[in-house]
Amino acid sequence: WPLCAFVRAAFFFWFLFFGARHHAIMKLFREAGRFSTGFPFFVENFSGWERFVMKERFGFIGCGNMGGALARAACRGAGPQQVLISGRTPEKVARLAEELGCRPSTNEEIAQTCDFIFLGVKPQMMAGMLAQIAPILRERAGGFVLVSMAAGLTTGQILDMAGGEYPILRIMPNTPCAVGQGMVQYAAKGLEAQQLNAILEGMAPAGRWDALDEGLIDAASSVSGCGPAFAYLFIESLADGAVACGLPRAKAQEYAAQMALGAARMVLESGQHPGALKDAVCSPGGTTIQGVRALEEHGFRAAVQSAVIAAFEKSREFAGK
């Protein structure tokens, strides 16, 4: 009996630290526990603690501005011990991993071991990177999800480059994901419900997630993906104007940024059209309407619309459309 207890305990700890990473093993243990009363005690009431030991691993290939922002969100959501990152510059990867508390890795290890493989390289570099890891993915033959954030590249194009039919999630995030205020559109292909739920739960700290038809992803990217750069330019221009009027630079930037944050929340939370909110600020004969008139004189609306359309057209170029 003591030997039997020892064997059971040893098997339990092996399972806890190694077996629980693999869904196939977990499924085998469930079935064995269902049909065998002599199976080790820890399969009883399995679902109660399964979520504790069976945690998905998030791997990020490419940790530039966007990949790094999502890795930060994953560390907050799934936990840094479940996150691996890799990139072209080992020193940069090591610094980010130390900052986030996650582990620096390689493209090959991420392809081999992670449940969710985030492809964070530039669109023009995607084919070469996927060719490198394609044999590893082919050998795994499932049990993972590819997550592409490449502008312009469709799920079909990514799978062609990867050389197989794998579950894939195309996302379009933005850099505010780094502070939990991102906007992420996604289109799923071939994912099981539990896989999609696990990604959305693990990445929830990135901000808002919204399911969208893949045919609209490029248009969405032109607004919320590229939009932060447009917003930063607007904030900088507001601050420049305030400095010209005599306000210290630090205060001008703070006031402009907080104003933009509050105005965005008014749009999201009030449910009112931006035009109505604008009109509410413009008193007859007041200062604001004069500023609006100056913006209109210089083609503000047309310039912003042209920026979005130009970004959209560039995304279509990446896709060869």
N, C-alpha and C positions, 0 to 999 in steps of 0.2 A: 504493500500500500504506500509507504513513503516514496518508493521509486516511482510509482504511478503518479503521485501528487507532484513530484519533481518534474516529470516529463510533461505533465499538463501545464505547469507553471512556465517551463521553458518554451513550450509551444505557444503559449499565450503571449509572451514577450516578443517572440519572433514575429508573430502575427501583428502585434501592435506596432512595431517599428518598421517592418518590411512588407508584410502581406497586405496591410491596409491600404497601401498606395495603389494597388491594382484592382480595378473593378471586377475583373474576371474571378480573382481569388475571393473577393467579397461575395460575389454571387454564388460561388461554389460552397462557401461556408454557410450561406443562408439556406441553400437547398439541403445540405447535410444536416443542419440543425433542425430542419423541418421534418425529416424522415428518420432521424436516428436519435433515440433517447440517450445513447451512450456517447454522443459527440461532446467535446469539451464544454464545460459549463458556460463559457463566455459567449456562446451563440444564443443562449436564452435571453429573451428580451432584447434582441439584437438591435432593433431600430432605435431604442432609447439612447444608446451611446455610439451608434454608428457614425453620427455626424461629427462626434468628437475626434475619432481616429481617422476617418476617411475625408481628408481635406485635399482639395485640388491644388495642383501646383501651377503657378502663373509664370510663364517665361517670356521675357522681352528681348527680342533680337533687334538691336538698334535702340540706343537710349539717348537720342538727341533731345531736343526740346519737347517734342510731342511724346516720344517713347518714355522719356524720363518723367513727364507729367503723369502719364498713365501708371507707371511703375510706383510713383508716390501714392496714387489712389489705391492701387492693389495692396500696398504695404499697410495702408490704413484699414482696408476692408478685409482682405484674406489673412493678413498678418505677414510681417517681413520674412518669417521663417519659411513661408510658402512661395516666395518670389525669387526668381533667378533673372539676372540681366547680363547681356553681352553686347559688345560693340566693337568698332574698328580700332578704338584707342584704349588699350588695357588700363592705362593710368586714369583716364576719365571714368571708365567703368568702375574701377576700384574706389575712386573718390565718392562716386554716387552710391555705391553699395555700402560704404562705410557710413555715409550720411543717413541712408534709409534703414540700415540694419539688415539688409538682405544680402544675398550671396552673389559675388561675381562669377560668371560662368562662361561657356562658349556656345556658339551656335549649335554645335553638334550635341552637346549635353542637353541643351534645352529641347532640341528636336527629339532626343531619345527619351527624356524623362518627364516632360511637362504635359499637363492635361490641356492647357490653353496656351497656344504658341502665338504670341503677338508679333506681327511682322512690321517692324517700325523703320524699315529702310526706305530710301527715296524710290519713287516709281521706276526711275531709269536704272536702279540697281537691283530691283526685285528679282529679275530673271536669274542673274548670276548667283545671288544668295540662295534662292530656292534650288538651283541646280546643285549647290553644295550639299544641302541637307536632304534632297529628294530620296537618295538611297536609304537613309535612316527612316524616313517617313514610310517608305514602301515596306521596309522590314517590319515596322510596327503594325502596319495593316489595320489601323484604327485605334480607338481609345483616346483620341485627342481631337482638338478643334483648332483650326487655323483662324487667326483673327487678323484681318488686314486693315490697315489704316492708310493705305496708299491712295493718294488722290488720283482719280480717273480710271484706275484699274478695276475691272469688274470681277465678281467671284469666279466667273468662267475663265477669265484670263489668268487669275491666280492659280486655279486648279490645273490649268494647262501647264503652267510653269512648274508646278509642284509634281506633275506627272502622275496624278491619281485623283480619284473621286473621294474627297474627304469632307467631313462637316466643316463648314466655313462660315464665319461671321464677318461681314464687311461693316466697318464702323467709320464714322467721321467725327473725331473728337476735336477739341480745341485746347489751347494752352491753359485757359483758366481751370482745367481739370486739376492742375497742380494745387489749387487752393480750394477745391471742392465746389467750384461754381461753373463747371464746364457744361457744354451742351453737346451731347453725343447722339447722333442718329445711327441706327443699325439696321442691317438687312441680313436675315439668317437663311442659310441653305443647308439642309440635311442634318440639323441639330435635333437631338432629343430635347424634350421639354426640360428635363432635369439639367441638361448641360447648359441650356440658355439661362435657366434660373440661377445656376451656380455662377455664371459669368456676371449676370446683372447684380447678384447679391455681393459678390466679391469686389466688383468695380463700382458699387453704389456711391462710395465717397467721392467719385469723380464729378458728380453733379447730376443733371437731368439726362435721362436716357429715353429715346423715343423711337419706336419701330417705324420704318419708312420703306416704301417700295424702292427697290434698288435703282430703278430708273430715275428717281428724284434725288439720289444721294449727291450727285455732282452739283445740283442747284443748291441743296442744303449746305454743302461745303463752301460754296461761294459766299454764303451769308454768315453762318456761325463758325465755320472753319477758318476762313480768311478774315472774318469780321473783327476779331480782336486787334489785328494790325490797323484796320481802318479806325477803330475806336481809340486806340492809343494815339494815332495821328491827330484825331479830333481833340483828345484831351491835351496833347502837347500844344496844339494850336491855340486852344483856349487859354492855357497857361502863358503862352507867349504873348497873347493879347493883354492879359492881366499884368504881366511884367512891364509891357509898354506903357500901361496906365499907372505904374508905380508900385505894384504889389511885389513883395519879395518872392523869389522863385519857388521856394519850398512851400509857402502858403498858397501860391497860385496853383501849384500842382495838386496839393491836397484838396483844395476847394473844387477844382475841376473834376478830380477823380471821384470824390464823394458825391458830387452832383450827378455824374453819370451813373453811379451805382444806384442812387435814389430814384433817378428818372426811370431806369430799367425796371426797378421793383414796382414803380407806379404802373407801368405798362402791363407787367405780368400779373399783378395782384388786383388792379382796379377793374380789368376787363374792358376798359374804355379804349377807343381808337386813339393812336398817337396824335392824330390831328386835333381831336377834342381836347386832349391834355395840353397840347401846344396852345390852343386858343384860350384855355383857362389861365395861362401865364401872361398872355398878351392883353394888357389893359389898353383901352382906347387912348390914343395919343401918348402912350407910355414909352419906356425905354426898350422893352423887349421887342415890341413890334418893329421898332427901328432896326434892331439887330437882325431880326428875321428878314426884313426888307433888304438889308445889305447882303445877307447870304443868298437870297433869291437873285439879286442883281448879278452876283458872281457865279451863278449856275450851280449852287450847292447840291440840289436834288439830282440834277443831271450828272454831276460829277460822281456822286455816290452810286447811282444806278449804273453808270459806265464802269465803275470799279468792280461791282458785283458781276456784271456781264463779262468783263475781261477775264476775271478769275474763272468763271464758268467755262469760257471758251478754251482756256489753258487746260483745264481738267479734261475736256474732250480731246484735246491734242494728245494727252498722255494715253488715252484709251484708243487712239488712232481713229477717232470718229470725225 
